Amino acid sequence: MKHKLELIYFKMRALAEAPRLLLEYTELEYDDIMSWDYYGKEWAQIKSKVPFRQLPMLVVDGKHEICQSIAILNFIEKIAGIDISDPIQNAKANAVMQSAQELFMPLNPTINFAVGDSFKKKREDMMPFLNTRFEDLERALTENDEKFYVDDKPHACDFAVYHHLDLSKLLDTELIKKFSRLEKFIEDIESIETVNSYLNSRPKLIDISIEPKFVIDGVAHPTGVKKT
Ligand SMILES: N[C@@H](CCC(=O)N[C@@H](CS)C(=O)NCC(=O)O)C(=O)O
């Protein structure tokens, strides 16, 4: 059954990114909609009405509101028919996904919003955690001896990991170079045609650490939850 899918989010590259990458990979049609365009109101006016008061949210068939990025990823995986049937494999994939998700804070807000000395301090403070978590993610991939975290095709957990590794390059270009298996993983994800074409056309994040902006259709907007 084909579903109508609407992904609601803001002007930032954060928790909607893995769902977008998975939607692109699975070639499911979806509309990518800014919260103010979807609701016709500013976020501050609508937040309290949104289940769990945060985005991203996937609206299915115009009526089912699915919040929480991991729930969204699991749902997309299921409707695309690439969910993992083996319970052990599935549990391990979930562990990878949650471990990637824990990188969200403070990596994503720092890249999208922090500036000047605050950016530098946040970058320095998070380095030990990024190093140990990247070590763990590298080990998981080396030990399973597969192309991706589950098998030779990517699943939801792979895109959750990819998003955070990719974002880390905007924080510090050198960090990822210490992890050759993760670099190969990034290369494998980026060489998937549908994913590659999305990566080349998605809004760019510019002026990171100075005055971060999201470039949509050639226009640079300040990152954030407000219509500009
Ligand atoms: N656990 C949630 C976290 C969602 C979240 O932190 N959303 C942020 C943007 S990345 C948000 O809605 N910020 C606006 C607000 O909290 O008012 C998820 O995984 O989806």
PDBQT file of the ligand as one rigid body, heavy atoms in Angstrom, charges set to zero:
ROOT
HETATM    1  N1  LIG A 301      13.847  12.925  20.544  1.00  0.00    +0.000 N 
HETATM    2  C1  LIG A 301      13.380  13.774  19.484  1.00  0.00    +0.000 C 
HETATM    3  C2  LIG A 301      14.112  15.087  19.600  1.00  0.00    +0.000 C 
HETATM    4  C3  LIG A 301      13.544  16.105  18.601  1.00  0.00    +0.000 C 
HETATM    5  C4  LIG A 301      14.212  17.461  18.727  1.00  0.00    +0.000 C 
HETATM    6  O1  LIG A 301      15.106  17.698  19.560  1.00  0.00    +0.000 OA
HETATM    7  N2  LIG A 301      13.740  18.386  17.885  1.00  0.00    +0.000 N 
HETATM    8  C5  LIG A 301      14.233  19.740  17.885  1.00  0.00    +0.000 C 
HETATM    9  C6  LIG A 301      14.909  20.066  16.549  1.00  0.00    +0.000 C 
HETATM   10  S1  LIG A 301      16.204  18.932  16.184  1.00  0.00    +0.000 SA
HETATM   11  C7  LIG A 301      13.052  20.691  18.048  1.00  0.00    +0.000 C 
HETATM   12  O2  LIG A 301      11.908  20.344  17.777  1.00  0.00    +0.000 OA
HETATM   13  N3  LIG A 301      13.315  21.932  18.486  1.00  0.00    +0.000 N 
HETATM   14  C8  LIG A 301      12.336  22.948  18.670  1.00  0.00    +0.000 C 
HETATM   15  C9  LIG A 301      11.737  22.939  20.036  1.00  0.00    +0.000 C 
HETATM   16  O3  LIG A 301      12.117  22.112  20.885  1.00  0.00    +0.000 OA
HETATM   17  O4  LIG A 301      10.866  23.786  20.288  1.00  0.00    +0.000 OA
HETATM   18  C10 LIG A 301      13.612  13.091  18.129  1.00  0.00    +0.000 C 
HETATM   19  O5  LIG A 301      14.480  12.214  18.035  1.00  0.00    +0.000 OA
HETATM   20  O6  LIG A 301      12.896  13.398  17.169  1.00  0.00    +0.000 OA
ENDROOT
TORSDOF 0
